[in-house]
Amino acid sequence: MSRPQYEDRVRYQGDTWVRLETLPRLLAEGWRRTLAAGGVVTVIRTPFQWAMASPVIEIETGGYMGDVGLYVPEVQLQEALTLLQAEPED
């Protein structure tokens, strides 16, 4: 099976969103937690739908776990990149 292709920039809910990366769902969820802790809004795109929130039950019951597109609003792109490149705190 081929890897899903996600656009680099998309219009979603009236705003421009930028794809940070395409990666497995579990990794994307970890990045989302890091970004949310820093105040950055995210959305995940699967081949089937957009997901603004990821209920734990979806992950536990085996919802789509393949490669997803992880997007942030264009206005928060630099902030997101800074958060993801920051050194972990001890």
N, C-alpha and C positions, 0 to 999 in steps of 0.2 A: 504494500500500500504506500502511496506517495504522501509526502508531508503536506499538510494543508498550506495553502498560500493565502496570506493576509496582506492587505494593502498597507503601505507605510503611513499614509494619512487618510483619514475618513471623516465624513460628517456624520455625527451621531447626536441626536437630541438637539440639533441646532448649533452645535459647536464642532470645531476641528479637534480631532484626537490623533495622537501620534503613537505609532507602535514602537514600544521599547524593545520588544523581543518576541520571538516565537519560541516557546519552550513547553515541556510537559506540564500538564495542569498542576501537579503537586508543587513543582518549583515555582510556577507562576503565583500560586496561592501564598507561598513564602515571601516572594517579592512584594505581593500586595500588602501583607502585614507590615513589612518594613516601611513601605510607602505610606500606608494609612497612619502609622505611628508618627510620621513626619508631616502629616496634614495633606498628603497628595491623594487626589481622587483617582481611582482606577476603574477600568472595565475590562472584562475578558471576553474575547470573541472565540467561540467554538465554531466548527463547521455548520452548526445548527442554529445558534442563537447568540445574542449578547447577554452577558451576566454582570449586572451591577453589584450583586451580592452573591456570595457563595455559601449557602447554608451547609453546615457540617453534614447534615443528613444526606445531601447530594453526594458528597465525597465518600461518606461511609457506605452508601448503598451502591457505589460503583457508577456514578454518573460519568459523563465523558471525561476520560483521564488522559487522552492523547494530547497532541500539540495544540496549543491555543495561542492566540495573539493577545499580548498584554498591552493595553493602551492607557495613556494619560492625556488629559487636556493639553493642547499645545501651549497654553499659557503657563502650565506647570512643568513643562519638559525639563528645563534646566534644574529646577528644584528636585525633580525625580532623579535625574542623573547624578546630582550631588549626593543625594541620600544613598543611592545604590553603590556609590564609589567610596563612601565614608568608611573609615576603619571601625571595626566593632569595638564597643566599649568593654573594658575589663571588669 
